[in-house]
Amino acid sequence: MASPATSVREWLDERFPLDDLKALAQKKKVPVHRYSYWYFLGGMTLFLFGVQALTGALLLMYYRPGADEAFESVQFIMTQVQFGWLVRSVHSWSANLLVFMAFAHLFSVLFLRSYRKPRELTWVSGILLLFLMLGFGFSGYLLPWNTLSYFATKVGTEIPAQIPIIGRPVLLFLRGGEDITGSTLTRLYGFHIAILPAVATLLIGVHLALIQWFGMSVPPGVEAEWQARPEGRREIRFFPNFVLRELMAWYVALGLLGALAALFPWSLGVKADPFASAPAGIKPEWYFLSMFQTLKLIPAKLLGMDGEMLGILAFGVVGAAALLLPFLDREQPFNTRRWIPGLACVFLGYMTVMTVYGWMAK
Amino acid sequence: MAALLACSGLMAFAQTKNSCLDCHSNLPQPLGVSAETYSQNIHAQKGLTCAACHGGDASADDPEKAMSRAAGWKGKIEHKQIPELCASCHTDAERMKKYNPSLRVDQFQQYKTSVHGIKWAKGDSKVAVCTDCHGVHDLRAPSDPRSTVHPTNIATTCSHCHADAEYMKPYGIKTDQFANYEQSVHYDAMVVRGDLSAPTCTTCHGNHGATPPGVANVTAVCSNCHVFQAQLFGSSPHEDAFAAMGFPGCVTCHSNHAIKHPTDEMIGTGPKAVCMNCHTEGDAGSVQAEAMHDQLTELAAAITSSDELLGRAERQGMEVNQAKLQAAQARDALLKARVTVHAFRDSELKRDTDAGLAVTRQTHAAGEKAMEEWKFRRVGLGLSVMAIAIALVGLGLYIRNLEQK
């Protein structure tokens, strides 16, 4: 007589292609070379997104959007709900690590030139996902309704208002009115928990399907070496070898999140007072700091145009260039001209310097 | 009508022409008055010319005509003539209304009742007259921070005479008032912190009617601001006792010009306690004073301890905002208790301190709970890290085993 586990397995086999999926997973190979460890960043980003979804869902059980309730409900979560402090702190820390990991993943793909044909759409979906993650960060920042988030959102929503013609409608759309009010909070809450997750889930599905379809990209230099010396080519199975290694990385991330949440619980701050003056030295989250500092340093008038508007225009150009990068890099796969990685290096250096400068500036 | 308006405009221009400055702005002191100095003068800003005080014809370009005795020119105004000269306008309600309807017109009347005015009436030429305080050619509105009679400058203005031992010698009064005031909580509030509602010399002594408050009036003066303290003092056993002994109310314990920030050590039987200036060790008053001191210090210590604990919990990242908000109630209770002290009854004070202590017990408990939670989190973190480390080692071994097959 078959064991209960075997019976369940057989029952499932008749109704779900479990073996086919297992065979597909086992057939999939992951190249092993000196840059293989960069492959873990995508999985790590996915893991952190999962943490966000899980902790976000738990927070939803107690969070109440509204200018009169939001702060108090987060305070309640932090002080009264069993392990509420852990869930909220993990959610906040994980959000920051997620954005960091998404940027790290982007630059690793950029430096390894993994966006080349036929992976252009994988890159485009990844860039769109990064924009969505920044959108998650911006919309989630106001939700605790504390002084810092209130004024940072005020400054943040004023920036797109500089764009000619559409600037003001964009500001009104983001704020749900002239000022930051309870309407802004419920609006950003809607984005944060419904619209952005729906779009992000769809895009992640597309992104993962494309990765499964095309497999892991091998950097041009390594590919050239393997073509010259085929016996040097090494691969491991995706399942279970790579997945288990990824699992180890996720465990490390989980430990890091737990340690950050326990040792440095995310501060709640002071409840926002719309009638109070903005605290001195108000700054956005670190991932917007390089843009914020750039706008601060641009002269009021530049090339006969409004400096701030010119800065926003430049961000738009950089964003569009990032999105269309695979279509700009028309070189052959094994051609290792390095103008794009070189430019990426300069850009990464600029972002880092501006972020540190913005962090230290008063 | 247009011609009439044009005519009146020309007349106004003619009235404000001040030819005196053409020469006097180039003369050395004491005859020189620069155009810039005079332009700061409130009278000049209201359209008055030198002639308003000195007489003459300020519209005439010819010095002979401008300083003509026939035109009423008076030349230099004698010091003793100044109060009456100023009063010639400043007691005229109809005239003053044109310039500032809210300006009082009783300054001269007040002045005549002041020590300054009484001595002036007797012919004392050294006592302060209007210009000694308000300035002369650069006389500014009191609301102007550069004015010598702006609240932040009044004490310095008074000190020009009252801190000058040589000048004050004939009057036989002390000259340490300003030095003492500079040490006081009132000076700190007014000059250092810029709180214009804080008292300066004129707040207690009056301005135009300046006079030293008598022994019986001191409490009335202080109570203008310290209302509750005065009410409680009025119901206290000290009210009658001080009156009987001729003690000047508030000043007995707090002094007058050198009023320091009161501390809890002022009450009780310790070395800094003012109670022991009158009471003796073991008498009923000293027992009460000691009890009140203990109540105040107990609450203050409980607040400090609770704040320290909550601060420690907050520095560890614990959420203690609610407890901190609650702790404000304990501080309010202590503030109230420090006012209630003026009733000089320990039973009355105990009501306030007990209310504060009840709050601190709650906030302290909240702080302890937060610290316990913090310890629990660290233990939890340690266990989690161990579990994760074991899982990692297990996974590593499993992968090695898998790949060795």
Chai-1 contact restraints between the chains, C-beta under 6 A:
chainA,res_idxA,chainB,res_idxB,connection_type,confidence,min_distance_angstrom,max_distance_angstrom,comment,restraint_id
A,M78,B,E319,contact,1.0,0.0,6.0,A-B,restraint_1
A,T79,B,E319,contact,1.0,0.0,6.0,A-B,restraint_2
A,L244,B,L395,contact,1.0,0.0,6.0,A-B,restraint_3
A,L244,B,I399,contact,1.0,0.0,6.0,A-B,restraint_4
A,M248,B,L392,contact,1.0,0.0,6.0,A-B,restraint_5
A,M248,B,L395,contact,1.0,0.0,6.0,A-B,restraint_6
A,Y251,B,I388,contact,1.0,0.0,6.0,A-B,restraint_7
A,Y251,B,A391,contact,1.0,0.0,6.0,A-B,restraint_8
A,Y251,B,L392,contact,1.0,0.0,6.0,A-B,restraint_9
A,G255,B,V385,contact,1.0,0.0,6.0,A-B,restraint_10
A,G255,B,I388,contact,1.0,0.0,6.0,A-B,restraint_11
A,G258,B,S384,contact,1.0,0.0,6.0,A-B,restraint_12
A,A259,B,L381,contact,1.0,0.0,6.0,A-B,restraint_13
A,A262,B,R377,contact,1.0,0.0,6.0,A-B,restraint_14
A,A262,B,L381,contact,1.0,0.0,6.0,A-B,restraint_15
A,F264,B,G317,contact,1.0,0.0,6.0,A-B,restraint_16
A,P265,B,G317,contact,1.0,0.0,6.0,A-B,restraint_17
A,L268,B,E319,contact,1.0,0.0,6.0,A-B,restraint_18
